[in-house]
Amino acid sequence: MIRKLLLGVMPIAMIALFTSEKMSDNGKAGYTGSPGEQTCINCHNDFSVNSGGGSIAIGAPTMTNWEYVSGTTYNMSVTVARTGNGMFGIAIEALDATNDNAGTLNITDAASTQIKSRTVSGISRRNVVHMLDGGLNADSKEFNFSWTAPATNVGPVTFFYSGIAADADGNETGDYVYAGSQVANPNTTAINIVKAEASTSVYPNPASSFMNVTYTAKQSGTVSMNLFNLNGQLVQKQIASSSQPGLHTESIRNLNEIPIGIYMLQTIVDGSANIQKVIIQ
């Protein structure tokens, strides 16, 4: 009889242990500290938020001055750190001024992160959260992902994020919670690379000192060509001329005066814009 009781209890104990570890390690959406949400302290509540000598920080190395260009994808990261801890977790979301999802969060490290959603105030908010055991690391963990900015200017976007520095004991006690937010503003000087109606061709590409731009004008009017860097900043206004209907080729020179790199050439013909990536070497 005792043997039968033990056999019956063991599976239950194993399930309880697994469930406890999963709740401790597997990320949950909707606890970023954004409007209508608590942080991870909702469960891990032994200590006040942002205490205990640890930290949380967000980074966007491919974004300049926290200004986004519509439709552009940026590599991002959130790092949680506390000396002596060996497991970390996160939840991140990006919201516009109406507290709706802004842009698209993308997974770039499937071993450490995943996408989960939770409905808050009637909106299914999309989060990047940690995987089960995805935050195992000594003293700190950097969680990497990417974010694709909205296709159009939606105004300021706020990244809300919350993280845990856990003691990895299989329950929610003894863990420290950290949280923060970061605003990314639209780059109002950036070019819109979504619309591309005018047909043009560029050669040579890559170019070193000059390049030729061939385009077809359907009517008489002004043709302008502007060179932007990848942050949407105007580098050089190349040409602003009048053109008759037909096929035309313009030469853009003095490229050797521009730093080597990748640029976007905007050609506006017949009121329509075409954007092409060009390389100066």
Buried (B, 14 or more C-beta within 10 A) or exposed (E): EEEEEEEEEEEEEEEEEEEBBEEBBBBBBBBBBBEEBBBBBBBBBEBEBBEBEBBBBBBBEBBBEBBBBBBBBBBBBBBBBBEEBBBBBBBBBBBBEEBBBBBBBBBBBEEBBBBBBBEBEEBEBBBBBBBBBBBBBEEBBBBBBBBBBBEEBBEBBBBBBBBBBBBBEBBBEEBBBBBBBBEBEBBEEBBBBEEBEBEBBBEEBEBEEEBBBBBBBEEEBBBBBBBBBBBBBEBBEBBEEEBEEEEBEBEBEEBEEEEEEEBBBBBBBBEEBBBBEBBBE
